[in-house]
Amino acid sequence: MDHTLLVPIGLGLTVVGAAFGIGKFASAAAEGIARQPEAADKISGAVQLPLFLLEGVAILAEVFIFLMLILK
């Protein structure tokens, strides 16, 4: 199978997976803030680092997928 066909599939799965994870995480944070508005600062502070890490992993995955295309 040609690798040039697998690259768009890999990129698409990476983006969809990261978007799904970020969406679920942000949804849970919004629900927590809605239940306890006085804890909004603590919740939003605790949400930022994992969201940044998740986004970083998605970007690294995209870079590795492009490298696989270039180095085939």
C-alpha positions in Angstrom: 0.0 0.0 0.0 1.2 3.5 -0.8 2.3 5.5 2.2 1.0 8.7 0.6 -2.6 7.4 1.2 -1.9 6.7 4.8 -0.6 10.1 5.7 -4.0 11.9 5.3 -5.7 9.1 7.3 -3.1 9.5 10.0 -3.4 13.2 10.1 -7.2 13.0 10.2 -7.2 10.5 13.0 -4.8 12.6 15.0 -6.9 15.8 14.6 -10.2 14.0 15.4 -8.7 12.2 18.4 -7.2 15.4 19.8 -10.4 17.4 19.2 -12.5 14.7 20.9 -10.2 14.6 24.0 -10.0 18.4 24.3 -13.8 18.6 23.9 -14.5 16.1 26.6 -12.0 17.7 28.9 -13.4 21.2 28.4 -16.9 19.9 28.8 -16.1 18.4 32.1 -14.4 21.6 33.3 -17.4 23.7 32.2 -19.8 21.3 34.0 -17.6 21.5 37.2 -17.6 25.3 37.0 -21.4 25.3 36.5 -21.8 23.2 39.6 -19.3 25.2 41.8 -18.8 28.7 40.4 -16.7 29.7 43.4 -14.1 27.1 42.3 -13.8 28.4 38.8 -10.3 29.7 39.2 -9.0 26.4 40.6 -10.8 24.3 38.0 -9.6 26.4 35.0 -6.1 26.4 36.4 -6.1 22.7 36.7 -7.5 22.3 33.2 -4.9 24.3 31.4 -1.8 22.1 31.8 -3.5 18.8 30.6 -5.0 20.7 27.6 -1.6 22.1 26.6 -0.1 18.6 26.9 -2.8 17.0 24.8 -2.4 19.7 22.1 1.4 19.2 22.2 1.1 15.5 21.8 -1.2 16.0 18.8 1.3 18.4 17.2 4.1 16.0 17.7 2.0 13.2 16.2 1.4 15.3 13.1 5.2 16.1 12.8 6.0 12.3 13.1 3.4 11.5 10.4 5.0 14.1 8.1 8.4 12.7 8.8 7.2 9.3 7.9 6.0 10.7 4.5 9.3 12.5 3.9 11.6 9.6 5.0 9.8 6.7 3.3 
